[in-house]
Amino acid sequence: MKKLIGLSALAGMAFASNLAMAGEKWDMPMAYADSNYHTQNGKLFAKAVGICTGGELEIVVHGGGSLFKGGEIKRAVQTGQAPIGERLLSAHQNENPIFGVDSVPFLASSFDNSDKLYAAARPTMEKILADQNMVLLYGVPWPPQGMYFKKEINSVADMKGIKFRAYNAATARLAELGGMLPVQIEAAELSQALATGVADAFISSGSTGYDKKVWEHLTHFYDTQAWLPRNYIFVNKDSWNSQSDQVKNCLKSSAMLAEAAGTTRARELTGWYLAQLAANGMTVIPPGDNLAAELAKMGDTMSKEWPEAAGAEGAAIVKAYKAK
């Protein structure tokens, strides 16, 4: 018996020693399902960090809003409830208009222009997040946004009264200009909202339509290519400051790789997503001339409103973007 107790004690000491040698673990909440390329990219980023740091820092990804819901993630990281997380910052445009720079209709409606706008906006975005106790690591765009409906839409008049899912201030404003009723719905709740009639339409990328199998409820996708919103990965500043220079460098280098890989993946998947919507019975078409003209007019209105709200910082970003 004494021998068994001795072995148990030694095993316990060895286990405790291993725990002491184990690296720090960060839980990383992400809003989108594990099957989504943003979450898959986040897992590759986490793996790269683990390899680069030799296990000194382990990042565990929690997809699908399982740890914190999408709308809770930014606050969770800001307050230290989570050391790192992902968020569509345009969802917080009401907090700071700069967060909505990537959702100004038709300002940057291609991947190349989206990258230029991101480069112009990043220094300001970094400063804002730093003031909120966060460090920006990287951003990855969604494919161009299009409009989903459960009927044919030939004009803005056809949209009147439709319950339109909003995920940020820009989508809510778009709904208002189109005579629709904006309903705030997070991505994780979209399928249920469509199934129960809480929402009958929305604007998003082909990725969202594919992930949520929206062909079960909707019939038409209009490829408006309105904007390319971006998901951002950021770290709590206190958690960042507690790391060694080596770990910080690993986070930075892994973030650069993740940003490039995620953007490339978004480009690759854009056409594929639309093909899948069509293959599952949806009508996938560009807006007709009349609808396109009316949407462009709505976009002009919003393009004037955003710089007014964003002030000098917003004007500087747009100027720098257009100079690139």
BELWOHU-V482376 format. One record per backbone hydrogen bond with DSSP energy under -0.5 kcal/mol. NH is the residue of the N-H (numbers start at 1). CO is the residue of the C=O. Records with the same first field share a line. If there is no record, write none. Layout:
NH: CO  CO
This chain:
5: 1
6: 2
7: 3
8: 4
9: 5
10: 6
11: 7
12: 8
13: 9
14: 10
15: 11
16: 12
17: 13
18: 14
19: 15
20: 16
21: 17
22: 18
23: 55
24: 56
26: 58
28: 60
29: 27  84
30: 62
36: 33
40: 36
41: 37
42: 38
43: 39
44: 40
45: 41
46: 42
47: 43
48: 44
49: 45
50: 46
51: 47
52: 48
53: 49
54: 51
55: 50
56: 53
58: 24
60: 26  58
61: 59
62: 28
63: 61
64: 32
65: 30
66: 63
72: 69
73: 69  70
74: 70
76: 72
77: 73
78: 74
79: 75
80: 77
81: 76
82: 76
84: 27
85: 234
86: 29
87: 232
89: 87  230
91: 88
92: 89
93: 90
95: 92
96: 92
99: 96
100: 97
101: 98
103: 100
104: 101
105: 103
106: 226
107: 104
108: 104
114: 110
115: 111
116: 112
117: 113
118: 114
119: 115
120: 116
121: 117
122: 118
123: 119
125: 121
126: 122
127: 123
128: 124
129: 125
130: 126
131: 127
132: 128  129
133: 130
134: 129
135: 235
137: 233
138: 233
140: 231
142: 229
145: 227
146: 204
147: 222
148: 202
149: 220
158: 155
159: 156
160: 156  157
161: 179
162: 159
164: 162  181
165: 163  201
166: 183
169: 90
172: 168
173: 169
174: 170
175: 171
176: 172
177: 173
178: 174
179: 176
180: 175
181: 162
182: 180
183: 164
185: 166  183
189: 186
190: 187
193: 189
194: 190
195: 191
196: 192
197: 193  194
198: 193
199: 193
200: 163
201: 163
202: 148
203: 165
204: 146
209: 205
210: 206
211: 207
212: 208
213: 210
214: 209
216: 213
217: 214
218: 214
219: 149
220: 149
221: 283
222: 147
223: 221  285
224: 222
225: 145
226: 145
228: 108
231: 140
232: 87
233: 138
234: 85  232
235: 135
236: 83
237: 133
240: 236
241: 237
242: 238
243: 240
248: 244
249: 245
250: 246
251: 247
252: 248
253: 249
254: 250
255: 251
256: 252
257: 253
258: 254
259: 255
260: 256
261: 257
262: 258
263: 259
264: 260
265: 261
266: 262
267: 263
268: 264
269: 265
270: 266
271: 267
272: 268
273: 269
274: 270
275: 271
276: 272
277: 273
278: 274
279: 275
280: 276
281: 278
282: 277
283: 219
284: 282
285: 221  283
292: 288
293: 289
294: 290
295: 291
296: 292
297: 293
298: 294
299: 295
300: 296
301: 297
302: 298
303: 299
304: 300
305: 301
306: 302
307: 303
308: 304
309: 305
310: 306
311: 307
313: 310
314: 310
315: 311
316: 312
317: 313
318: 314
319: 315
320: 316
321: 317
322: 318
323: 319
324: 320  321
